Amino acid sequence: MCSSPSPSARRWDGSRASAPQRRSLRIAPDSASQLLRCGQTSSCRECGNPVEWYLRGDDGLVQLHPHELPAARVPEACRWHVSRGIAHPAGDGSSWCRLAHALLCPARPAPSAAPQLSALRRSLALRTRRLLDAGILTPPAAPLGGTPPGEASCRPARPVVQLLYVRYLASRPVSEIQCVAQTRRRTRCTAEVLGPGALHGVWTLVPVSVHCGQLALPSGVMAIYSLSSLPYQEQLRWRAQRCEQHAVAPTAGDLAVPDWEPFDPLRHHEHIRTRLPRHGRRPDGHAPRQARS
């Protein structure tokens, strides 16, 4: 795909003020719903700024800034380009490139590798402040009295889920995983995969397994949300990332790509948690026997 500068005609909230630019798309050959491989437009849950989800060459997902930037302003190690709907962590030789949203997100610490992007980062922080003032973006609520020591490490924002004997890294907490099916109004389903009547998995500690020939990690065990005890059809529903209603409606297409990322203990070592999530105590004063979501 030939890179070209993106139009700058946008409103203050990031919505397009002109017709969208045409992009090269393709259909995944193994997609049952014939979902187009393109940038899935979304908003960052932390700062509220628009992002685009793209598939990487290793079948992972990455959040990219929706606009192209001059390559001269972006360090070579931070450049991305999109070719045939797939994002690649390198430049394509042109004078324009894409950028990962993690480097610009004002809700995260400013990286020292790209100080020349501070002006763009400040503009996104200003938009985040406007969204907060307008009540559109709600910051995550902190518990009264502050977060207890170790509580943040016990409740992973990106948990490791095991289903069909494969471990995946989720993009959000288990209770917030959203259905990817398309509704009759051509919008994404707002229901969660873990619905009120759905079967729950179990939080458990398992050994950290690495590939043959790799060095062992310092932590010996890790906390995962195991769905292995659920029926086979129920695990297929989780892997397809569909709610209970759309699991029985195979004719409904997908409006987004399931955001399961194959878990690699070496590449995703920062998401490894060695303690089970805390769920408090039961009314009888005893600790629960199993940690469930």
C-alpha positions as CSV (number, residue, x, y, z in Angstrom):
1,M,0.0,0.0,0.0
2,C,1.4,3.4,-1.0
3,S,1.6,5.7,2.0
4,S,0.1,9.2,1.8
5,P,-0.5,11.9,4.3
6,S,-3.9,11.6,6.1
7,P,-6.3,14.5,5.9
8,S,-6.2,16.9,8.9
9,A,-9.8,18.0,8.6
10,R,-11.1,16.7,11.9
11,R,-13.3,18.1,14.7
12,W,-12.0,18.7,18.2
13,D,-13.2,15.3,19.4
14,G,-11.4,13.4,16.6
15,S,-14.4,12.6,14.4
16,R,-13.9,13.0,10.7
17,A,-15.2,16.3,9.1
18,S,-14.7,15.0,5.5
19,A,-15.1,11.7,3.6
20,P,-12.8,8.9,4.8
21,Q,-9.7,8.1,2.7
22,R,-9.9,4.9,0.7
23,R,-7.5,2.2,1.8
24,S,-6.3,-1.2,0.5
25,L,-8.2,-4.0,2.2
26,R,-8.2,-7.8,2.0
27,I,-10.2,-10.7,3.4
28,A,-8.7,-13.2,5.7
29,P,-8.8,-16.6,3.9
30,D,-9.6,-18.5,7.1
31,S,-12.4,-16.1,8.2
32,A,-15.8,-17.7,8.5
33,S,-17.5,-14.3,8.5
34,Q,-15.4,-12.9,5.6
35,L,-14.3,-10.0,7.9
36,L,-12.2,-7.4,6.0
37,R,-8.7,-7.0,7.3
38,C,-8.6,-3.3,7.9
39,G,-8.0,-0.9,10.7
40,Q,-10.8,-1.3,13.3
41,T,-11.5,2.2,14.6
42,S,-11.9,2.4,18.3
43,S,-11.0,4.7,21.3
44,C,-8.3,4.2,23.9
45,R,-9.8,3.1,27.2
46,E,-7.2,5.1,29.1
47,C,-7.1,8.5,27.3
48,G,-10.2,8.4,25.0
49,N,-8.2,9.3,21.9
50,P,-9.1,7.5,18.6
51,V,-6.9,4.5,17.7
52,E,-7.0,1.9,14.9
53,W,-6.5,-1.8,15.7
54,Y,-4.4,-3.7,13.1
55,L,-3.2,-7.3,12.8
56,R,0.5,-7.8,13.0
57,G,2.5,-10.3,11.0
58,D,2.6,-12.7,14.0
59,D,-1.3,-12.6,14.2
60,G,-1.1,-10.2,17.2
61,L,-2.8,-6.9,17.5
62,V,-1.4,-3.4,17.8
63,Q,-3.0,0.0,18.4
64,L,-1.8,2.6,15.9
65,H,-2.3,6.3,15.8
66,P,-5.0,7.0,13.1
67,H,-2.8,9.5,11.2
68,E,0.4,9.1,9.3
69,L,3.4,11.2,10.4
70,P,6.5,12.4,8.5
71,A,9.1,9.7,8.9
72,A,11.7,12.3,9.7
73,R,9.9,13.2,12.9
74,V,9.7,9.6,14.1
75,P,12.7,7.5,15.3
76,E,13.5,4.6,13.1
77,A,12.8,2.1,15.8
78,C,9.3,3.5,16.4
79,R,8.1,3.5,12.8
80,W,5.2,1.3,11.6
81,H,3.7,0.8,8.2
82,V,0.6,-1.0,6.9
83,S,0.7,-3.3,3.9
84,R,-2.5,-5.1,2.7
85,G,-4.2,-4.6,6.0
86,I,-1.2,-6.0,8.1
87,A,0.9,-3.7,10.4
88,H,4.7,-4.2,10.3
89,P,7.1,-2.6,12.9
90,A,9.3,-0.9,10.4
91,G,9.3,1.8,7.8
92,D,8.4,1.1,4.1
93,G,10.9,3.5,2.6
94,S,8.5,6.3,2.1
95,S,8.5,9.7,3.7
96,W,5.4,8.8,5.8
97,C,5.0,6.2,8.6
98,R,2.5,5.1,11.3
99,L,3.1,5.2,15.0
100,A,2.0,3.0,17.9
101,H,-0.5,4.7,20.2
102,A,1.4,3.6,23.3
103,L,4.1,6.2,22.6
104,L,1.5,9.0,22.4
105,C,-1.0,7.9,25.1
106,P,-1.1,10.8,27.7
107,A,-2.3,8.3,30.3
108,R,1.1,6.5,30.2
109,P,4.5,7.7,31.2
110,A,6.3,9.7,28.4
111,P,8.9,7.6,26.7
112,S,12.4,8.9,26.5
113,A,13.1,7.3,23.1
114,A,11.0,9.9,21.2
115,P,11.2,13.4,22.7
116,Q,10.4,15.0,19.3
117,L,6.8,13.7,19.6
118,S,6.1,15.7,22.8
119,A,4.1,18.3,20.9
120,L,1.7,15.7,19.5
121,R,1.5,14.0,22.9
122,R,0.5,17.4,24.4
123,S,-2.3,17.8,21.8
124,L,-3.7,14.4,22.7
125,A,-3.5,15.2,26.4
126,L,-5.5,18.4,25.7
127,R,-8.2,16.4,24.0
128,T,-8.3,14.0,26.9
129,R,-8.8,16.9,29.3
130,R,-11.7,18.2,27.1
131,L,-13.3,14.8,27.1
132,L,-13.0,14.6,30.9
133,D,-14.5,18.1,31.3
134,A,-17.4,17.3,29.0
135,G,-18.1,14.0,30.9
136,I,-17.5,11.9,27.8
137,L,-14.5,10.1,29.3
138,T,-14.8,8.6,32.7
139,P,-11.4,7.9,34.5
140,P,-11.1,4.6,36.2
141,A,-12.5,4.9,39.8
142,A,-10.0,4.2,42.6
143,P,-11.3,2.5,45.7
144,L,-11.8,4.5,48.9
145,G,-8.7,4.7,51.0
146,G,-6.4,4.1,48.0
147,T,-5.3,0.9,46.4
148,P,-4.1,-1.7,48.9
149,P,-0.5,-2.9,48.5
150,G,-0.3,-5.6,45.9
151,E,-3.9,-5.1,44.8
152,A,-2.9,-3.8,41.3
153,S,-0.7,-6.8,40.7
154,C,-3.4,-9.2,41.8
155,R,-6.0,-7.8,39.4
156,P,-4.4,-8.0,35.9
157,A,-5.6,-5.5,33.3
158,R,-4.6,-8.0,30.6
159,P,-5.1,-11.5,32.1
160,V,-3.9,-14.7,30.6
161,V,-6.8,-17.0,29.6
162,Q,-6.4,-20.7,28.9
163,L,-9.0,-22.3,26.6
164,L,-8.8,-25.3,24.3
165,Y,-5.4,-26.0,26.0
166,V,-3.9,-22.8,24.5
167,R,-3.0,-19.7,26.5
168,Y,-4.0,-16.3,25.2
169,L,-3.4,-12.8,26.4
170,A,-6.6,-10.8,26.6
171,S,-6.6,-7.1,25.9
172,R,-8.9,-6.2,28.8
173,P,-10.2,-7.8,32.1
174,V,-12.2,-11.0,31.8
175,S,-15.5,-9.4,32.8
176,E,-15.0,-6.6,30.1
177,I,-14.3,-8.8,27.1
178,Q,-16.9,-7.6,24.5
179,C,-18.7,-9.5,21.8
180,V,-17.4,-8.9,18.3
181,A,-20.7,-9.8,16.5
182,Q,-22.6,-7.3,14.3
183,T,-26.1,-6.4,15.4
184,R,-29.1,-5.8,13.1
185,R,-28.4,-2.0,13.3
186,R,-24.9,-2.7,11.9
187,T,-23.2,-1.8,15.2
188,R,-21.0,-3.9,17.4
189,C,-22.8,-5.9,20.1
190,T,-22.3,-4.3,23.5
191,A,-22.8,-7.5,25.5
192,E,-19.9,-9.2,27.3
193,V,-18.7,-12.7,26.6
194,L,-19.0,-13.5,30.3
195,G,-22.7,-12.9,30.5
196,P,-25.0,-13.2,33.6
197,G,-25.9,-16.8,32.7
198,A,-22.6,-17.9,31.3
199,L,-20.4,-20.6,32.9
200,H,-17.4,-19.1,34.7
201,G,-13.8,-20.2,34.6
202,V,-11.5,-20.6,37.5
203,W,-8.4,-18.6,38.5
204,T,-5.5,-20.9,39.2
205,L,-1.8,-21.0,39.5
206,V,0.2,-22.9,36.9
207,P,3.9,-23.3,36.1
208,V,5.3,-20.8,33.7
209,S,6.2,-22.8,30.6
210,V,8.7,-21.7,28.0
211,H,9.6,-23.0,24.6
212,C,12.3,-25.7,24.3
213,G,15.8,-24.2,24.3
214,Q,14.8,-20.9,26.0
215,L,16.0,-19.7,29.4
216,A,13.6,-20.2,32.3
217,L,11.9,-17.1,33.8
218,P,12.5,-16.0,37.4
219,S,8.9,-16.6,38.4
220,G,8.0,-20.3,38.7
221,V,4.2,-19.9,38.7
222,M,1.6,-17.6,37.1
223,A,-2.0,-16.9,37.5
224,I,-4.3,-17.8,34.6
225,Y,-8.1,-17.8,34.1
226,S,-8.7,-21.4,33.1
227,L,-11.7,-22.3,30.9
228,S,-10.5,-25.9,30.4
229,S,-13.2,-27.4,32.5
230,L,-16.0,-25.8,30.4
231,P,-17.7,-27.8,27.6
232,Y,-16.1,-27.8,24.2
233,Q,-18.8,-25.6,22.6
234,E,-18.5,-23.1,25.4
235,Q,-14.7,-22.8,24.8
236,L,-15.3,-22.3,21.1
237,R,-17.7,-19.5,22.0
238,W,-15.0,-17.8,24.1
239,R,-12.4,-18.2,21.3
240,A,-14.8,-16.7,18.8
241,Q,-15.4,-13.9,21.4
242,R,-19.2,-14.0,21.1
243,C,-21.9,-13.5,23.6
244,E,-24.5,-16.2,24.4
245,Q,-27.1,-14.7,22.0
246,H,-24.8,-14.4,19.0
247,A,-23.1,-17.8,19.7
248,V,-26.3,-19.5,18.4
249,A,-26.6,-17.1,15.4
250,P,-23.8,-18.1,13.0
251,T,-25.2,-15.9,10.2
252,A,-24.3,-12.7,12.1
253,G,-21.0,-11.5,10.9
254,D,-18.1,-10.1,12.9
255,L,-17.6,-6.4,13.2
256,A,-14.2,-6.6,14.9
257,V,-11.3,-9.0,15.1
258,P,-11.2,-11.2,18.3
259,D,-8.5,-9.6,20.4
260,W,-6.9,-12.9,21.6
261,E,-3.1,-12.8,21.4
262,P,-1.2,-16.0,21.7
263,F,0.7,-15.8,25.0
264,D,4.5,-15.9,24.9
265,P,6.0,-15.9,28.4
266,L,9.2,-14.2,27.2
267,R,7.6,-11.5,25.1
268,H,4.7,-10.8,27.6
269,H,6.6,-11.3,30.8
270,E,5.3,-7.9,32.2
271,H,1.8,-9.4,32.2
272,I,2.7,-12.4,34.3
273,R,1.1,-12.3,37.8
274,T,2.2,-14.7,40.5
275,R,-0.8,-14.2,42.8
276,L,-4.5,-14.9,42.4
277,P,-6.9,-12.0,42.2
278,R,-8.4,-10.9,45.5
279,H,-12.2,-11.3,45.8
280,G,-12.6,-10.5,49.5
281,R,-14.2,-12.7,52.1
282,R,-17.6,-14.5,52.2
283,P,-20.3,-13.3,54.7
284,D,-19.3,-16.1,57.0
285,G,-15.8,-14.6,57.4
286,H,-13.9,-17.4,55.5
287,A,-11.8,-16.9,52.4
288,P,-13.2,-18.4,49.2
289,R,-11.8,-21.8,48.2
290,Q,-11.5,-20.9,44.5
291,A,-11.1,-17.5,42.8
292,R,-13.6,-17.0,40.1
293,S,-14.2,-14.1,37.9
